[in-house]
């Protein structure tokens, strides 16, 4: 293994270097505008998108690289919206199913209600429920958030004496543990998935219960949850979505039918997966129908998106239409969409 050698770079020198390597200057923006954009993006992040053009850099301009970057950023917005919808659905089903099997709102703190002895609630989720000391002069909300309201109204010691006579998971004295529905609504996606995998109330297994409602084999449902967490984390941290591999999941129903037209483990598969998880996948006749109504629309709306226009200094609107179509094809290939699937539209 080699030792990493850090080389300090500045934007001006970096741009000179990639232009000398064959990348063409912008046809839509000035050199000063390009320099400002790269300064905002950062060299390290920009390089991840430039790398996609390796071997054929002389056939492209910096406009092409930036279009790839900004479209990927635009996709992130949609992924966050879709994963949030799935998260909300999972939280709702988790609460409703568990309360069918218990009337104890603090059951999740009892050891015997978990399949795994080492179950614990992650720190970011517990942080929401630590006792808070009010500071003098601190402004109070006119309509308190449910978390703040609960901590101001209830104390865990009282609830513990009333509800928790059995052996509990590891508890922290600085945390005012709330009822299960409060905890789930405030949980991170990662914590929610941990709850779903772990909870078992008597004979009822939460993972299997949710999987059954969604029409997914319980034995592989955990892989669906792990993919969800993987995709959300990449989007939340603004990692590159384009041209990356993703966890494999076994498809069912119309999701299985539609995915036959695309490459496996690619972003197009993730996009289909999210439509399956949100319950929308059955409205499409075939992948071509899905492409025309959802994916092709993304490209059209990208070109007029106001936030992208501001961020890219208008590149999304000022780029030559024929050149945009070329990069569109490049992006679709990187998403795992076969050429025959989009030629009829583009």
Secondary structure, 3 states (H helix, E strand, C coil): CCCCCCCCCCHHHHHHHHHHCCCECCCCCCHHHHHHHHHHHCHHHHHHHHHHHCCCHHHCEHHHHHHHHHHHHHHHHHHHHHHHHHHHHHHHHHHHHHHCCCCCCCHHHEHHHECCCCCCCCHHHHHCCECCCCCCCCCCCCCCCHHHHHHHHCCHHHHHHHHCCCCECCCCCCECCCCHHHHHHHCCHHHHHHHHHHEEECCEEHHHHHHHHHCCCHHHHHHHHHHHHHHHHHHHCCCCCCCCCCCCCCCCHHHHHHHHHECCCCHHHHHHHHHHHCCCHHHCCCHHHHHHHHHHHHHHHHCCCHHHHHHCCCHHHHCCHHHHHHHHHHHHHHCCECHHHHCCCC
